[in-house]
Amino acid sequence: MISLSDMFEDRRSDEVGQAIRALRAPAAWTAEKFARAKSLNQALQNANYKMFEGHLHRYYMRGGMGFSYVYQVPFTKRGQLQVFRGKLIRLVCVGNQNFQAFFMASVVNWDQRGLSYEIAMVANDCDEPMHIKPLWKTFE
C-alpha cells in the first residue's frame, strides 16, 4: 500500500507534465480532448514510462484519466513498483474500468516534487488523513 507520507504534488513542468496539464484542463470529452489524451499517451511512451495494471484504491487514483502524483518509492516496496525502489517516480492514471485501472510510471527529476499530501491536508484542514479526494482540485 502507498503511504501518504511518500506522496507529493506533481508540479507538471516537464514535457509529460505539460501533456497531463493539458488533458486535465476542464473541458468536455470532445475530439480535441481525445487528441490531448492521445498526445499524453505518446509523451508517456516517448519518455519510456512503464505500464501496469492495478486497483484504483490501492494507488489513491480516483481523479480519472491523467490524474498524477509524484511518489518516493520506499526501499522495501514490493509488487509492480519494486523496480523503482528508492527512486522518485510519477504515477499517471491512463485509463480505468470499474475498479481496475491502467497506470504508467517512470523516474522523474526532483524538481517535479511539490508539497507532501500530508502537509497539504493540514493546510486544507482535512479531517480524514487517508482521504485525498478534497485535494484533487487543489493540485489541478
C-alpha positions in Angstrom: 0.0 0.0 0.0 1.2 3.5 -0.7 1.8 5.7 2.3 0.6 9.3 2.2 3.9 10.4 3.6 5.6 9.3 0.4 3.1 11.0 -2.0 3.8 14.5 -3.3 2.1 17.0 -5.6 3.1 16.7 -9.3 4.4 20.1 -10.5 4.0 19.1 -14.1 6.7 21.3 -15.5 8.4 18.8 -17.9 7.1 17.6 -21.3 4.9 14.8 -19.8 3.7 17.1 -17.1 2.6 19.6 -19.7 0.7 16.9 -21.6 -1.0 15.9 -18.3 -1.9 19.6 -17.5 -3.4 20.0 -21.0 -5.6 16.8 -20.6 -6.7 17.8 -17.1 -7.8 21.2 -18.1 -11.6 21.5 -17.6 -13.4 20.6 -20.8 -15.9 18.1 -22.1 -14.7 15.0 -23.9 -14.7 16.4 -27.4 -12.4 15.5 -30.3 -9.9 17.9 -29.0 -9.7 16.3 -25.6 -9.4 12.9 -27.1 -6.5 14.3 -29.1 -4.9 15.5 -25.9 -5.3 12.0 -24.4 -3.5 10.6 -27.4 -0.8 13.2 -27.1 -0.3 12.2 -23.4 0.0 8.6 -24.3 2.6 9.4 -26.9 4.5 11.6 -24.5 4.5 8.8 -21.9 5.7 6.2 -24.4 8.5 8.6 -25.7 9.6 9.1 -22.1 9.8 5.3 -21.5 7.1 5.1 -18.9 6.3 1.5 -17.7 2.6 0.4 -17.9 1.0 -1.8 -15.3 -2.5 -2.7 -14.0 -3.8 -2.2 -10.5 -6.7 -1.3 -8.4 -7.7 2.4 -8.1 -8.0 2.4 -4.3 -4.5 0.9 -3.8 -2.8 3.7 -5.6 -5.2 6.5 -4.5 -6.1 7.2 -8.1 -9.7 8.5 -8.0 -9.2 11.5 -10.2 -9.7 9.9 -13.6 -7.6 9.7 -16.6 -4.5 11.9 -16.4 -4.5 12.1 -12.6 -0.9 12.0 -11.4 1.2 12.4 -8.4 4.9 12.0 -7.5 5.8 9.1 -5.3 9.0 8.4 -3.3 9.2 4.6 -3.6 10.5 3.0 -0.4 13.4 0.6 -0.5 11.1 -2.1 0.9 8.4 -1.8 -1.9 7.2 -4.9 -3.5 4.9 -5.6 -6.4 4.6 -3.6 -9.5 6.7 -0.7 -8.3 9.6 -2.7 -6.8 11.7 -1.9 -9.9 11.6 1.7 -8.8 12.8 1.1 -5.2 14.5 4.2 -3.7 13.6 6.5 -6.6 11.2 9.4 -7.1 8.6 8.5 -9.8 5.5 10.0 -11.3 2.4 7.8 -11.3 -0.2 8.6 -14.0 -3.6 7.0 -14.5 -4.1 6.4 -18.2 -7.4 4.5 -18.1 -9.8 2.7 -15.8 -12.8 0.4 -16.0 -14.8 -0.3 -12.8 -12.1 -0.7 -10.1 -9.4 -1.9 -12.4 -7.0 0.7 -13.8 -4.0 1.1 -16.1 -1.1 3.2 -14.8 2.2 4.4 -16.2 5.2 5.2 -14.1 8.8 6.4 -14.6 11.6 8.1 -12.7 11.4 11.9 -12.6 13.7 14.7 -11.5 13.5 16.1 -8.0 12.2 19.4 -9.4 8.9 17.7 -10.2 8.2 17.1 -6.5 5.8 19.5 -4.9 4.1 19.6 -1.5 3.6 16.5 0.5 0.0 15.3 0.6 0.2 15.3 4.5 1.3 18.9 4.5 -1.4 19.9 2.0 -4.1 18.2 4.2 -3.0 20.2 7.2 -3.1 23.4 5.2 -6.6 22.5 3.9 -8.0 21.3 7.3 -8.8 17.8 6.1 -10.2 15.7 8.9 -9.7 12.3 7.3 -5.9 11.6 6.9 -6.3 8.8 4.4 -8.8 10.6 2.1 -7.2 12.6 -0.7 -10.4 13.4 -2.6 -10.6 17.0 -1.3 -7.1 17.6 -2.7 -7.9 16.8 -6.3 -8.9 20.4 -7.0 -6.0 21.8 -5.0 -3.4 20.3 -7.3 -5.0 20.9 -10.7 
